[in-house]
């Protein structure tokens, strides 16, 4: 009989075949739990180990690892994207460029979001922005309860994009908007992304998949099957993230370095440290 796994996976191209049942297994069955948006399920996974299998923001996973949370990373990427388009400013005061952010009020949903960590790394390392000079305004707690925010909290009930529209913020990270007065911080984000990729040879990873440590320790065959099913569901889909082992390592190395640089984790982990023995072996089998 198949082992039933309480599962949190969002509705992504690479997970659709698992969610709609068109790919099945004799070894495992997924009992899907839906959160909207999916990232609302990350907190119960980190804090309560609410799922056997869970999508997980990579920065949340890095932080959870630093506090010894019992989760194990799988080498399966479900969300990856360039980040430059997710930064906005208000055009009321004229043009604002990345280098102009020093001393400005910048909003971000949580200081610990993965998109935020990628964007801050880009701003600091590719544009010379002093992150410590920015007046950071946040709206949510971290998924990892032990992390203590040092940023200012927005007033209760305030919405991040509306605060930008109202002039209470100079810029925001991690957001998109069609509002006529808002502009992308990177004026030609597509060109900025191409230039950044040419320099770093990295597609930024946002979300991967984790399993509970108990499942990994007690049922490594089940974990291997979950990995295989995820890979099968994503195989051949042009809209699903595709990483070989080296590409995944490069992306993980860069986000690890950014996350450590920003003080979200105590040190820069080696990529192999992110995996347990059972899941580390799976990387060797990747193309």
matplotlib code that plots the C-alpha trace (Angstrom):
import matplotlib.pyplot as plt

x = [0.0, 1.3, 2.5, 0.2, 2.2, 0.7, 2.0, 2.3, 3.1, 1.9, 0.2, 3.4, 4.0, 6.4, 4.0, 0.7, 1.0, 1.3, -1.5, -3.9, -3.0, -1.7, 1.6, 1.1, 3.2, 2.7, 5.0, 3.6, 0.4, 0.2, -2.5, -2.3, -3.0, -3.7, -2.6, -3.1, -0.6, 1.6, 4.2, 1.6, 2.3, 6.0, 5.6, 3.6, 6.2, 9.1, 7.5, 5.4, 6.7, 3.1, 3.9, 5.8, 6.7, 6.7, 7.6, 10.0, 11.6, 15.4, 16.2, 13.7, 15.3, 18.8, 17.6, 15.7, 18.8, 20.8, 18.3, 18.3, 14.8, 14.2, 13.8, 15.8, 16.3, 15.7, 17.5, 14.2, 13.6, 9.9, 10.3, 13.2, 13.2, 15.2, 14.5, 15.2, 11.6, 10.4, 11.6, 9.6, 9.7, 7.3, 8.0, 6.9, 10.5, 12.0, 14.1, 15.4, 18.2, 19.6, 22.5, 20.1, 18.7, 21.1, 19.3, 15.9, 12.8, 12.4, 9.5, 9.7, 7.1, 9.6, 13.4, 13.8, 12.0, 14.0, 13.3, 14.4, 17.7, 18.4, 17.6, 19.7, 22.6, 22.3, 22.1, 25.0, 27.4, 26.5, 25.5, 27.5, 24.5, 25.2, 22.4, 22.9, 22.2, 18.6, 15.7, 14.0, 10.2, 8.7, 5.2, 5.4, 7.4, 9.9, 8.8, 11.5, 10.2, 13.7, 14.9, 14.7, 13.9, 16.0, 13.9, 11.1, 7.6, 5.0, 1.9, -0.8, -3.1, -0.8, -0.3, 3.2, 2.3, -0.3, 2.4, 4.6, 1.7, 1.0, 4.6, 5.3, 8.0, 10.6, 10.8, 9.7, 11.4, 9.5, 6.5, 5.0, 2.3, 0.6, -0.1, 0.6, 2.9, 5.1, 8.3, 10.7, 13.9, 15.8, 14.6, 15.1, 14.8, 15.1, 18.4, 19.6, 18.7, 20.7, 23.7, 23.5, 23.3, 26.2, 28.3, 27.1, 25.8, 23.1, 19.3, 18.1, 16.3, 13.3, 11.6, 12.8, 11.2, 11.9, 10.8, 10.6, 13.8, 11.7, 10.6, 14.2, 15.6, 13.0, 11.9, 14.8, 13.1, 10.0, 12.1, 13.9, 10.5, 9.3, 12.4, 11.8, 8.2, 9.0, 11.6, 9.3, 6.5, 8.8, 10.6, 10.2, 8.1, 9.6, 7.8, 9.3, 12.7, 15.4, 18.8, 21.6, 23.7, 26.3, 23.7, 21.8, 25.1, 26.0, 22.6, 22.7, 26.3, 25.3, 22.1, 24.0, 26.7, 24.1, 22.1, 25.3, 26.4, 23.1, 23.3, 20.3, 22.5, 25.6, 28.0, 28.1, 27.3, 28.8, 26.1, 26.6, 25.7, 22.2, 21.4, 21.3, 23.1, 20.1, 19.3, 22.9, 23.2, 20.4, 22.5, 25.0, 22.3, 21.2, 22.2]
y = [0.0, 3.5, 5.6, 8.7, 12.0, 15.2, 17.6, 21.3, 22.0, 25.1, 25.0, 25.3, 23.9, 21.4, 20.2, 20.1, 16.4, 15.4, 17.6, 16.4, 12.8, 12.2, 11.0, 8.4, 5.9, 2.6, 3.7, 7.1, 9.1, 12.8, 14.3, 17.9, 20.8, 24.1, 27.5, 30.7, 31.9, 28.8, 30.7, 30.9, 27.2, 27.7, 29.0, 25.9, 23.6, 25.4, 25.8, 22.7, 20.3, 20.3, 18.4, 15.3, 17.0, 20.8, 23.4, 25.8, 29.2, 28.6, 31.4, 30.2, 26.7, 28.2, 30.1, 27.0, 24.9, 27.4, 26.8, 23.0, 22.6, 18.9, 19.3, 17.8, 19.5, 17.7, 18.7, 19.7, 23.3, 24.3, 28.1, 30.0, 33.4, 36.5, 39.1, 42.5, 43.2, 42.9, 46.3, 49.5, 53.2, 56.2, 58.6, 61.7, 62.7, 62.0, 59.0, 56.7, 54.2, 51.4, 53.6, 56.2, 53.9, 54.8, 56.6, 55.9, 54.3, 50.9, 48.5, 44.7, 42.2, 40.5, 41.1, 37.3, 36.8, 35.0, 37.6, 40.3, 38.4, 38.0, 41.7, 43.0, 40.8, 42.3, 45.8, 45.4, 43.4, 44.6, 48.2, 49.2, 50.0, 50.2, 48.1, 49.3, 52.9, 52.0, 52.6, 49.1, 48.9, 45.4, 44.1, 40.4, 38.2, 35.7, 32.1, 31.1, 32.2, 32.4, 35.1, 38.6, 41.5, 44.7, 46.5, 49.0, 47.6, 49.3, 50.6, 47.9, 47.6, 49.3, 47.7, 47.8, 49.0, 51.5, 53.0, 53.5, 55.1, 57.4, 58.5, 56.8, 54.7, 55.6, 52.1, 48.5, 45.2, 41.9, 43.5, 44.2, 46.7, 48.2, 51.5, 54.3, 56.2, 53.3, 52.5, 49.6, 50.4, 48.7, 50.7, 48.0, 44.9, 42.4, 44.0, 44.1, 40.4, 39.4, 41.4, 39.9, 36.4, 36.9, 38.0, 35.3, 32.4, 31.8, 31.5, 32.5, 29.7, 30.8, 27.6, 24.0, 21.0, 19.7, 16.6, 16.0, 14.6, 11.7, 10.7, 11.0, 8.9, 6.3, 5.9, 6.9, 4.8, 7.0, 10.2, 8.9, 8.2, 11.7, 13.2, 10.9, 11.9, 15.6, 15.2, 13.3, 15.9, 18.7, 16.8, 18.3, 21.3, 24.5, 26.5, 24.4, 25.3, 23.1, 22.8, 20.4, 19.6, 22.3, 25.0, 24.2, 24.3, 27.7, 29.2, 27.8, 29.0, 32.5, 32.7, 31.2, 33.9, 36.7, 35.3, 35.1, 38.5, 40.0, 38.3, 36.0, 32.9, 32.7, 31.5, 30.5, 26.8, 24.5, 23.3, 19.7, 20.7, 21.5, 17.9, 14.7, 11.6, 10.2, 13.4, 14.3, 11.0, 12.1, 15.1, 12.6, 11.2, 14.5, 15.1]
z = [0.0, -0.9, 2.0, 2.3, 2.6, 3.9, 1.2, 0.5, -3.1, -5.0, -8.4, -10.5, -14.0, -12.5, -9.9, -11.9, -12.9, -9.3, -8.1, -10.9, -10.4, -14.0, -12.5, -9.7, -7.7, -6.1, -3.3, -2.2, -2.4, -1.9, 0.4, -0.8, 1.7, 0.0, 1.2, -0.7, -1.4, -0.9, 1.2, 4.0, 4.6, 5.1, 8.7, 9.9, 8.2, 9.9, 13.3, 13.6, 11.0, 9.6, 6.4, 5.3, 2.0, 1.5, -0.9, 0.8, 0.1, 0.0, 2.4, 4.9, 4.6, 5.2, 8.3, 9.5, 9.2, 11.3, 14.1, 13.8, 12.4, 11.4, 7.7, 4.8, 1.4, -1.9, -5.1, -6.7, -7.7, -8.2, -8.5, -10.0, -11.7, -12.3, -9.6, -11.1, -12.1, -8.5, -7.3, -7.6, -6.9, -7.1, -10.0, -8.0, -7.2, -10.6, -11.5, -8.8, -9.6, -7.5, -6.4, -5.1, -2.4, 0.3, 3.1, 1.5, 3.1, 1.4, 2.1, 2.0, 3.1, 5.5, 5.6, 5.3, 2.0, -0.7, -3.3, -0.9, -0.1, -3.8, -4.6, -1.6, -2.8, -6.3, -5.0, -2.6, -4.8, -8.3, -7.6, -4.6, -2.4, 1.4, 2.7, 6.3, 5.2, 4.1, 6.4, 6.0, 6.7, 7.1, 7.3, 8.5, 10.8, 9.6, 9.1, 11.6, 15.0, 16.5, 14.1, 15.6, 13.2, 13.6, 11.0, 11.6, 11.4, 9.3, 11.1, 11.7, 8.7, 6.2, 2.8, 1.2, -2.3, -1.1, 1.2, -1.8, -3.8, -0.8, -0.5, 2.8, 1.2, -1.5, -2.9, -2.3, -3.0, -3.9, -5.5, -8.9, -9.8, -12.8, -11.0, -13.4, -11.0, -10.1, -12.0, -12.0, -10.0, -12.8, -15.7, -18.3, -16.1, -18.9, -20.0, -16.4, -16.0, -19.1, -18.0, -14.5, -15.9, -18.2, -15.2, -12.7, -14.8, -12.2, -12.4, -8.9, -7.0, -5.0, -3.9, -3.5, -1.8, 1.7, 3.6, 7.3, 8.9, 10.3, 6.8, 5.5, 8.4, 8.5, 4.8, 2.5, -0.3, 0.0, -0.2, -3.3, -4.8, -4.0, -5.7, -8.8, -9.1, -8.8, -11.5, -13.7, -13.3, -14.4, -17.2, -20.6, -19.5, -20.9, -18.1, -15.3, -13.8, -15.2, -13.4, -13.8, -10.7, -11.5, -12.2, -9.0, -7.0, -8.4, -7.6, -4.1, -3.5, -4.4, -2.3, 0.6, 0.3, 0.1, 3.0, 5.2, 4.1, 5.2, 8.6, 8.1, 8.8, 11.0, 8.3, 4.6, 4.4, 1.8, -0.6, 0.5, 4.1, 3.0, 2.2, 4.3, 3.2, 1.4, -0.5, -1.2, -3.1, -5.4, -6.6, -8.1, -10.2, -11.7, -15.3]

ax = plt.figure().add_subplot(projection="3d")
ax.plot(x, y, z, "-o")
ax.set_aspect("equal")
plt.show()
